[in-house]
Amino acid sequence: MSLVILAGVAWCVGWWINSRLANSAASNTRAIKLLVPVIFGVTVLVVWELLVRGLEVSLVILPPPTMIAERFANSLPILWKDLFQTFLKGALSGYIMGCSAALLMAVAVDRSDFLRRGLLPVGNFVAALPIVGTAPILVMWFGFDWQSKAAVVVVMVFFPMLVNTVAGLRETSAMQRDLMQTYAASYWQSFFKLRLPAALPFIFNGLKISTTLALVGAIVAEFFGSPTVGMGFRISTSVGQLALDMVWAEILMAALAGSFFYGTIALVEKSLTFWHPSQRG
């Protein structure tokens, strides 16, 4: 019970520190913006550790963070192989193919009313299909290796990327397009000098959404067939063995990889769309 009380004290202290920092005069500085989420994360981990040990929660239900960290550190070779198979082979390859195809198709849709009226409703329908229904089919079509996982990722990221890009290409105002026409600009001159720069925030919004979809799609697809390596394979087998610390270690690795992937896209966005109001301040 003392550990439970200590968990409550730790939560109150962390909350108090974050409240003081958030309401301080220096709350808008970069250091404070980074420190507040760090303190919150550390507080959650401390409370998690104390509650699990104080309430004697079964390790099968929820292992403490220290056990997860120990398993993570001792399983780095296995985790790296799983990351390479799932993220670099399956998710990243499918992400590149799906987003590239969506960008090219968005240009075609932008130039064709027929495609815009016919393809986008079909895209909304396909995007609504559950992954647990499409993944087994694609695994049977493309085999049990990373190619089937890449195919699942392509299906998941293609239409969100397409919809965002098409919306971005239509973002320019009629006055801006008329101005380009007065300069006798061709379609491609208007596209590269006006419409594509205006669409970049929408394109990067689709790219950032697709980062999470790609990793989730690749992991879920491995539940339906995979070689003896991969995050999804390891999670499903570890659950069957009641090795919940290994499951959480894989979840931690997936979270780190997903955060790095998202952060990389966000940094590229910041460098290319520095002029947009969303990037100011």
C-alpha positions in Angstrom: 0.0 0.0 0.0 2.9 2.3 0.7 3.9 2.1 -3.0 0.4 3.0 -4.1 0.5 6.1 -1.8 4.0 6.9 -3.2 2.5 6.6 -6.8 -0.1 9.2 -5.9 2.5 11.5 -4.5 4.7 11.1 -7.6 1.7 11.9 -9.8 0.8 15.1 -7.8 4.5 16.3 -7.8 4.8 15.7 -11.5 1.5 17.5 -12.2 2.5 20.4 -9.9 5.9 20.8 -11.7 4.3 20.7 -15.1 1.6 23.2 -14.1 4.2 25.7 -12.8 6.3 25.3 -16.0 3.4 25.6 -18.3 2.2 28.8 -16.6 5.6 30.4 -16.2 6.8 33.4 -18.2 9.2 31.1 -20.1 6.6 28.6 -21.2 7.0 29.4 -24.9 10.8 28.7 -24.9 12.1 25.6 -26.6 13.5 24.2 -23.4 10.2 24.3 -21.6 8.3 22.9 -24.5 10.6 19.9 -24.5 10.8 19.6 -20.7 7.0 19.5 -20.1 6.4 16.3 -22.1 9.5 14.7 -20.7 8.4 15.3 -17.1 5.0 14.0 -17.9 6.4 10.8 -19.6 8.7 10.1 -16.7 5.9 10.7 -14.2 3.7 8.2 -16.0 6.4 5.6 -16.0 7.1 6.1 -12.3 3.5 5.8 -11.4 3.1 2.7 -13.6 6.1 1.1 -11.9 4.9 1.8 -8.4 1.2 0.8 -9.0 2.1 -2.5 -10.7 4.5 -3.4 -7.8 2.3 -2.0 -5.1 -0.9 -3.7 -6.2 1.1 -6.9 -7.1 -0.4 -6.9 -10.6 0.3 -10.2 -12.5 3.1 -9.9 -15.0 0.8 -11.6 -17.5 -1.5 -8.6 -17.3 1.0 -5.8 -17.1 4.7 -6.0 -16.5 6.5 -3.0 -14.9 8.5 -0.6 -17.1 11.8 -1.8 -15.6 11.1 -5.4 -16.7 10.2 -4.2 -20.2 13.4 -2.1 -20.3 15.5 -5.0 -19.2 13.9 -7.3 -21.8 14.4 -4.6 -24.5 18.1 -4.2 -23.6 18.7 -8.0 -23.6 16.8 -8.6 -26.9 18.3 -5.9 -29.1 19.6 -8.4 -31.8 16.1 -10.0 -32.1 14.4 -6.6 -32.0 16.7 -5.3 -34.7 15.9 -8.3 -37.0 12.2 -7.8 -36.5 12.5 -4.1 -37.1 14.5 -4.7 -40.3 11.9 -7.2 -41.6 8.7 -5.3 -40.7 9.7 -1.6 -40.9 12.5 -1.4 -43.5 11.3 -4.2 -45.8 7.5 -4.1 -45.4 6.4 -0.8 -44.1 9.0 1.5 -45.7 8.9 -0.1 -49.2 5.1 -0.1 -49.2 5.0 3.5 -48.0 7.3 4.7 -50.8 5.4 2.8 -53.5 2.0 3.8 -52.2 2.7 7.4 -51.6 4.5 7.8 -55.0 1.7 6.1 -56.8 -0.8 8.4 -55.0 1.1 11.5 -56.0 1.1 10.5 -59.6 -2.5 9.5 -59.6 -3.4 12.8 -57.9 -2.0 14.7 -60.9 -4.1 12.6 -63.2 -7.2 13.1 -61.1 -6.6 16.8 -61.0 -6.5 17.0 -64.8 -9.6 14.7 -65.3 -13.1 15.4 -64.0 -14.0 11.8 -64.9 -11.3 10.4 -62.6 -12.1 12.8 -59.8 -15.8 11.9 -59.9 -15.2 8.2 -60.4 -12.0 7.3 -58.5 -12.4 9.3 -55.3 -15.7 7.7 -54.2 -14.1 4.3 -54.9 -11.1 5.4 -52.9 -13.3 6.3 -49.9 -14.9 2.8 -50.1 -11.6 1.0 -50.3 -10.1 3.1 -47.4 -13.1 2.0 -45.3 -12.3 -1.7 -45.8 -11.0 -3.3 -42.5 -7.4 -4.4 -42.7 -8.2 -7.7 -41.0 -10.3 -8.5 -44.1 -7.9 -7.4 -46.8 -4.6 -8.5 -45.2 -5.2 -12.3 -45.4 -6.2 -12.0 -49.1 -3.0 -10.0 -49.9 -0.9 -12.5 -48.0 -2.3 -15.3 -50.0 -1.7 -13.4 -53.3 1.9 -12.2 -52.6 3.2 -14.9 -50.3 4.4 -14.8 -46.7 7.5 -12.7 -47.0 7.7 -8.9 -46.9 6.1 -8.4 -50.3 2.7 -9.2 -49.0 3.2 -6.7 -46.1 4.3 -4.0 -48.6 1.1 -4.7 -50.6 -1.0 -4.2 -47.5 0.8 -0.9 -46.7 0.3 0.3 -50.3 -3.5 -0.3 -50.0 -3.6 1.5 -46.6 -1.6 4.6 -47.6 -2.6 5.1 -51.2 -6.1 6.6 -50.8 -5.4 8.9 -47.7 -2.4 10.2 -49.6 -4.5 10.6 -52.8 -7.3 12.5 -51.1 -5.0 14.9 -49.3 -3.0 15.6 -52.5 -6.0 16.2 -54.6 -7.4 18.6 -52.0 -4.1 20.4 -51.9 -3.9 20.8 -55.6 -7.3 22.5 -55.5 -6.3 24.8 -52.7 -5.3 27.8 -54.9 -7.8 30.6 -55.4 -9.4 31.5 -58.7 -7.5 34.8 -58.6 -4.1 33.1 -58.3 -4.9 30.8 -61.2 -6.1 33.8 -63.3 -2.9 35.6 -62.6 -0.9 32.7 -63.9 -3.0 32.7 -67.0 -2.3 36.4 -67.6 1.4 35.5 -67.6 0.6 32.9 -70.3 1.8 30.1 -68.0 1.3 26.5 -69.2 -0.4 23.9 -67.0 3.0 22.5 -65.9 4.4 26.0 -65.2 1.4 26.8 -63.0 1.6 23.3 -61.4 5.2 23.6 -60.3 5.3 27.3 -59.5 1.9 27.8 -57.9 -0.3 24.7 -57.3 2.4 22.2 -56.0 3.9 24.7 -53.5 0.4 25.5 -52.2 -0.4 21.8 -52.0 2.7 20.9 -49.9 1.0 21.3 -46.5 -1.7 18.9 -47.6 0.8 16.5 -49.1 2.9 16.4 -45.9 -0.3 15.9 -43.9 -1.0 12.8 -46.0 2.6 11.7 -45.6 2.5 12.0 -41.8 -0.8 10.2 -41.6 0.6 7.4 -43.8 3.7 6.9 -41.5 1.5 5.4 -38.7 -0.8 3.6 -41.2 2.3 1.9 -42.8 3.7 0.5 -39.6 0.4 -0.6 -38.3 -0.5 -2.2 -41.6 2.8 -4.1 -41.8 2.6 -5.4 -38.2 -1.1 -6.5 -38.5 -0.4 -8.2 -41.9 2.3 -10.4 -40.2 -0.4 -11.9 -37.9 -1.8 -13.7 -41.0 1.4 -15.2 -42.3 5.1 -14.3 -41.9 8.5 -15.9 -41.9 9.9 -16.6 -38.4 10.9 -13.0 -38.0 9.1 -9.7 -37.8 7.3 -7.5 -35.2 3.8 -9.0 -35.9 5.2 -12.5 -35.8 7.0 -11.9 -32.5 4.0 -10.3 -30.9 1.6 -13.1 -31.8 4.0 -15.9 -30.7 5.0 -14.1 -27.5 1.3 -13.7 -26.6 0.9 -17.4 -27.0 3.9 -18.0 -24.8 2.6 -15.5 -22.2 5.9 -13.6 -22.6 4.2 -10.2 -22.2 7.5 -8.4 -21.5 8.7 -9.3 -25.0 5.3 -8.1 -26.4 5.9 -4.7 -24.7 9.5 -4.6 -25.9 8.2 -5.0 -29.5 5.6 -2.3 -28.9 8.4 0.0 -27.6 10.5 -0.7 -30.6 7.5 0.0 -32.9 6.8 3.2 -31.0 10.4 4.4 -31.4 10.5 3.5 -35.1 7.2 5.2 -35.7 8.1 8.3 -33.8 11.4 8.6 -35.7 9.6 8.1 -39.0 7.0 10.7 -38.2 9.6 13.1 -36.9 11.7 12.8 -40.0 8.7 13.6 -42.3 7.9 16.6 -40.0 11.4 17.9 -40.2 11.4 17.7 -44.0 8.0 19.5 -43.9 9.3 22.3 -41.8 12.2 22.9 -44.1 10.0 22.9 -47.3 7.0 24.7 -45.9 8.6 27.3 -43.6 6.5 30.0 -45.3 3.2 28.4 -44.3 1.4 29.9 -41.2 1.3 26.5 -39.6 5.1 26.5 -39.3 5.5 30.0 -37.8 6.3 30.4 -34.2 
